[in-house]
Amino acid sequence: MSNFKKNDMYYEEEYIWRRDKGDGPYTGKIDRDRLDRDEGYEVLDFANAWLSDSVPVSSLHKFEKMLRNDVPSHEVMKTKIIAFIRDNW
């Protein structure tokens, strides 16, 4: 698990740093399983959970770029997103 911070993120200024209008209150399992790619705190938490603590910040940037540009936009389930990134890293 990594410990990257908000200011380490490549797209820091482009994320929403609060719950967006389409996102209701925390609903438990579904919020743990799905990723809202617009919300920076969700993307950062997801990246930190998936990336090793020994990787450089460039790996975080690669992760973000893949998430934004390569992972199909219809994929919202974290397990499917990780599978895609792992297969295409």
N, CA and C of each residue as an Amber inpcrd file, in Angstrom:
protein
   267
   0.8460000  -1.1840000   0.0000000   0.0000000   0.0000000   0.0000000
   0.8890000   1.2450000   0.0000000   0.5850000   2.1640000  -0.8790000
   1.3330000   3.4200000  -0.9830000   0.7550000   4.4630000  -0.0460000
   1.4530000   5.5630000   0.0350000   0.9890000   6.6750000   0.8680000
   1.1260000   7.9980000   0.1030000   0.6660000   7.9850000  -1.1440000
   0.7140000   9.2000000  -1.9390000  -0.2850000  10.2170000  -1.3950000
  -0.0020000  11.4610000  -1.6450000  -0.8470000  12.5720000  -1.1870000
  -1.4940000  13.2570000  -2.3890000  -2.4530000  14.0830000  -2.0880000
  -3.1880000  14.8260000  -3.1160000  -2.2410000  15.5610000  -4.0640000
  -1.2360000  16.2220000  -3.5240000  -0.3410000  17.0260000  -4.3660000
   0.6310000  16.1710000  -5.1870000   0.6380000  14.8460000  -4.9950000
   1.4400000  13.9450000  -5.8260000   0.7160000  13.5990000  -7.1260000
  -0.5730000  13.8530000  -7.1810000  -1.3860000  13.3840000  -8.2960000
  -1.1720000  14.2080000  -9.5640000  -1.1380000  13.5140000 -10.6860000
  -0.9240000  14.1370000 -11.9810000  -2.0810000  15.0590000 -12.3590000
  -3.2920000  14.6110000 -12.0950000  -4.4850000  15.3780000 -12.4530000
  -5.1020000  16.0730000 -11.2450000  -4.3150000  16.4160000 -10.2700000
  -4.8230000  16.9870000  -9.0130000  -5.8470000  18.0920000  -9.2280000
  -5.5550000  19.0090000 -10.1160000  -6.4330000  20.1660000 -10.3330000
  -7.7070000  19.8180000 -11.0980000  -7.7570000  18.6470000 -11.6990000
  -8.9160000  18.2800000 -12.5120000  -9.9420000  17.4290000 -11.7670000
  -9.5830000  16.9460000 -10.5950000 -10.5160000  16.1390000  -9.8130000
 -11.4510000  17.0190000  -8.9860000 -12.5510000  16.4380000  -8.6100000
 -13.4510000  17.0470000  -7.6270000 -12.9740000  16.5300000  -6.2730000
 -12.8130000  17.3940000  -5.3020000 -12.2860000  16.9820000  -3.9950000
 -13.3690000  16.9910000  -2.9210000 -14.5890000  16.7160000  -3.3510000
 -15.7210000  16.5450000  -2.4350000 -16.6720000  15.5930000  -3.1410000
 -17.6480000  15.1110000  -2.4570000 -18.6370000  14.2350000  -3.0770000
 -19.3740000  15.0410000  -4.1430000 -19.4690000  14.4910000  -5.3620000
 -20.1510000  15.2460000  -6.4220000 -21.6650000  15.0630000  -6.3280000
 -22.3970000  15.8090000  -7.1250000 -23.8630000  15.8480000  -7.0310000
 -24.5260000  14.4960000  -7.2970000 -23.9270000  13.6630000  -8.1200000
 -24.5210000  12.3760000  -8.4290000 -24.2260000  11.3120000  -7.3950000
 -23.4310000  11.6490000  -6.4020000 -22.9840000  10.6820000  -5.4050000
 -23.7190000  10.9310000  -4.0970000 -24.5550000   9.9960000  -3.7290000
 -25.3080000  10.1280000  -2.4840000 -24.4490000   9.8030000  -1.2850000
 -25.0710000   9.7220000  -0.1270000 -24.3310000   9.3690000   1.0770000
 -23.7050000   7.9840000   0.9400000 -22.6850000   7.7350000   1.7180000
 -21.9920000   6.4500000   1.7110000 -23.0010000   5.3290000   1.9150000
 -22.9600000   4.3280000   1.0320000 -23.9590000   3.2600000   1.1140000
 -23.3570000   1.9020000   1.4180000 -22.1450000   1.8420000   1.9030000
 -21.5640000   0.5680000   2.3100000 -20.8520000  -0.1480000   1.1870000
 -21.1850000  -1.4270000   0.9940000 -20.4580000  -2.2910000   0.0790000
 -20.3580000  -1.7220000  -1.3350000 -21.4300000  -1.1800000  -1.8630000
 -21.3760000  -0.6620000  -3.2370000 -20.3560000   0.4740000  -3.3600000
 -20.2270000   1.3000000  -2.3360000 -19.2220000   2.3670000  -2.3740000
 -17.8060000   1.8100000  -2.2310000 -17.6620000   0.6560000  -1.6180000
 -16.3460000   0.0240000  -1.5310000 -15.9830000  -0.6470000  -2.8490000
 -16.9820000  -1.0570000  -3.6250000 -16.7600000  -1.8250000  -4.8480000
 -16.6870000  -0.9890000  -6.1130000 -17.2870000   0.1950000  -6.1090000
 -17.3470000   1.0510000  -7.2970000 -16.4150000   2.2420000  -7.1460000
 -15.9230000   2.7500000  -8.2680000 -15.0350000   3.9070000  -8.2650000
 -15.6570000   5.0480000  -9.0380000 -15.7120000   6.2150000  -8.4310000
 -16.1130000   7.4440000  -9.1120000 -14.8270000   8.1280000  -9.5430000
 -14.5160000   8.0630000 -10.8160000 -13.2270000   8.5580000 -11.3290000
 -13.0850000  10.0730000 -11.2860000 -14.1630000  10.7880000 -11.0480000
 -14.0940000  12.2470000 -10.9630000 -13.6760000  12.7250000  -9.5840000
 -13.8750000  11.8950000  -8.5780000 -13.6070000  12.2970000  -7.2000000
 -12.1770000  11.9290000  -6.8170000 -11.3690000  12.9550000  -6.6310000
  -9.9570000  12.7650000  -6.3670000  -9.6740000  11.9260000  -5.1420000
 -10.4440000  12.1300000  -4.0800000 -10.1740000  11.3610000  -2.8670000
 -10.4370000   9.8720000  -3.0840000 -11.3920000   9.5090000  -3.9510000
 -11.6460000   8.0970000  -4.2510000 -10.5220000   7.5180000  -5.1050000
 -10.0840000   8.2630000  -6.1100000  -9.0080000   7.7970000  -6.9770000
  -7.7180000   7.6620000  -6.1720000  -7.4130000   8.6260000  -5.3240000
  -6.2020000   8.5790000  -4.5160000  -6.2240000   7.3820000  -3.5690000
  -7.3310000   7.1600000  -2.9010000  -7.4550000   6.0190000  -1.9910000
  -7.3000000   4.7070000  -2.7570000  -7.9240000   4.6140000  -3.9180000
  -7.8470000   3.4230000  -4.7580000  -6.4050000   3.1760000  -5.2150000
  -5.7380000   4.2050000  -5.6820000  -4.3460000   4.0760000  -6.1270000
  -3.4470000   3.6670000  -4.9710000  -3.6180000   4.2980000  -3.8250000
  -2.7970000   3.9470000  -2.6640000  -3.0200000   2.5070000  -2.2220000
  -4.2340000   2.0150000  -2.3480000  -4.5350000   0.6400000  -1.9580000
  -3.9190000  -0.3640000  -2.9380000  -3.8230000   0.0140000  -4.1960000
  -3.3630000  -0.9240000  -5.2150000  -1.8580000  -0.8690000  -5.4500000
  -1.2620000   0.3040000  -5.3990000   0.1630000   0.4570000  -5.6890000
   1.0220000   0.0970000  -4.4780000   2.1470000  -0.4930000  -4.7430000
   3.0960000  -0.8650000  -3.6960000   3.7010000   0.3860000  -3.0670000
   4.1080000   0.2770000  -1.8170000   4.6940000   1.4320000  -1.1350000
   6.0920000   1.7680000  -1.6390000   6.6650000   0.9160000  -2.4710000
   8.0210000   1.1640000  -2.9520000   8.0680000   1.7810000  -4.3510000
   6.9100000   2.0740000  -4.9310000   6.9080000   2.6140000  -6.2940000
   7.0730000   4.1330000  -6.2730000   7.6780000   4.6870000  -7.3150000
   7.8350000   6.1400000  -7.3910000   6.5300000   6.8210000  -7.7850000
   6.5140000   8.1250000  -7.6540000   5.3240000   8.9080000  -8.0020000
   4.9700000   8.7500000  -9.4850000   5.9440000   8.4260000 -10.3110000
   5.6510000   8.2060000 -11.7390000   4.6930000   7.0270000 -11.9360000
   4.7060000   6.0630000 -11.0250000   3.7490000   4.9480000 -11.1100000
   2.3380000   5.4170000 -10.7900000   2.2180000   6.3320000  -9.8410000
   0.9150000   6.9210000  -9.5570000   0.4050000   7.6500000 -10.7990000
   1.2770000   8.4040000 -11.4550000   0.8890000   9.1380000 -12.6590000
   0.4750000   8.1760000 -13.7740000   1.2140000   7.0800000 -13.9280000
   0.8600000   6.0840000 -14.9380000  -0.5080000   5.4760000 -14.6140000
  -0.7390000   5.1690000 -13.3490000  -2.0150000   4.6220000 -12.8970000
  -3.1520000   5.5790000 -13.2500000  -2.9730000   6.8590000 -12.9210000
  -4.0030000   7.8620000 -13.2170000  -4.2560000   7.9920000 -14.7160000
  -3.1910000   8.0190000 -15.5060000  -3.3350000   8.1660000 -16.9460000
  -4.0520000   6.9650000 -17.5540000  -3.7220000   5.7620000 -17.0720000
  -4.4080000   4.5670000 -17.5600000  -5.8840000   4.6200000 -17.1860000
  -6.1590000   5.0200000 -15.9730000  -7.5380000   5.1090000 -15.4980000
  -8.3390000   6.0900000 -16.3460000  -7.7220000   7.1730000 -16.6980000
  -8.4030000   8.2170000 -17.4580000  -8.4790000   7.9160000 -18.9540000
  -7.4130000   7.3470000 -19.5180000  -7.3130000   7.2320000 -20.9700000
  -7.4930000   5.8270000 -21.5390000  -7.2580000   4.8110000 -20.7390000
  -7.2340000   3.4500000 -21.2800000  -8.3470000   2.5450000 -20.7600000
  -8.6260000   2.6190000 -19.4760000  -9.6720000   1.7700000 -18.9040000
 -11.0150000   2.2070000 -19.5000000 -11.7830000   1.2650000 -20.0550000
 -13.0790000   1.6500000 -20.6340000 -13.9410000   2.4160000 -19.6260000
 -14.5550000   3.4740000 -20.0890000 -15.3120000   4.3520000 -19.1880000
 -16.5070000   3.6690000 -18.5460000 -17.0200000   2.6090000 -19.1720000
 -18.1680000   1.9120000 -18.5820000 -17.7710000   1.0230000 -17.4050000
 -16.4680000   0.7770000 -17.2390000 -16.0060000  -0.0420000 -16.1140000
 -15.9740000   0.8150000 -14.8540000 -16.7920000   0.4650000 -13.8920000
 -16.8350000   1.2080000 -12.6310000 -16.4860000   0.3340000 -11.4300000
 -16.5060000  -0.9860000 -11.6350000 -16.1990000  -1.8890000 -10.5360000
 -14.6840000  -1.9700000 -10.3500000 -14.2350000  -1.7800000  -9.1300000
 -12.8010000  -1.7430000  -8.8500000 -12.0930000  -3.0230000  -9.2720000
 -12.7210000  -4.1720000  -9.0830000 -12.0690000  -5.4310000  -9.4640000
 -11.8240000  -5.4850000 -10.9680000 -12.7590000  -4.9930000 -11.7630000
 -12.5930000  -4.9880000 -13.2230000 -11.5460000  -3.9580000 -13.6460000
 -11.5360000  -2.8290000 -12.9750000 -10.5520000  -1.7770000 -13.2840000
  -9.1450000  -2.2840000 -12.9840000  -8.9650000  -2.9090000 -11.8300000
  -7.6510000  -3.4420000 -11.4660000  -7.2290000  -4.5240000 -12.4480000
  -8.1400000  -5.4000000 -12.8310000  -7.8040000  -6.4490000 -13.7940000
  -7.3190000  -5.8370000 -15.1010000  -8.0100000  -4.8020000 -15.5710000
  -7.6000000  -4.1400000 -16.8160000  -6.2130000  -3.5170000 -16.6570000
  -6.0070000  -2.7840000 -15.5790000  -4.7030000  -2.1280000 -15.3750000
  -3.5970000  -3.1650000 -15.2420000  -3.8450000  -4.2060000 -14.4940000
  -2.8350000  -5.2610000 -14.3160000  -2.4890000  -5.8930000 -15.6570000
  -3.4940000  -6.1520000 -16.4950000  -3.2580000  -6.7860000 -17.7960000
  -2.5610000  -5.8590000 -18.7850000  -2.6670000  -4.5620000 -18.5690000
  -2.1330000  -3.5930000 -19.5410000  -1.0110000  -2.7170000 -18.9980000
  -0.5300000  -2.9910000 -17.8240000   0.4870000  -2.1610000 -17.1860000
   1.7420000  -2.1230000 -18.0510000
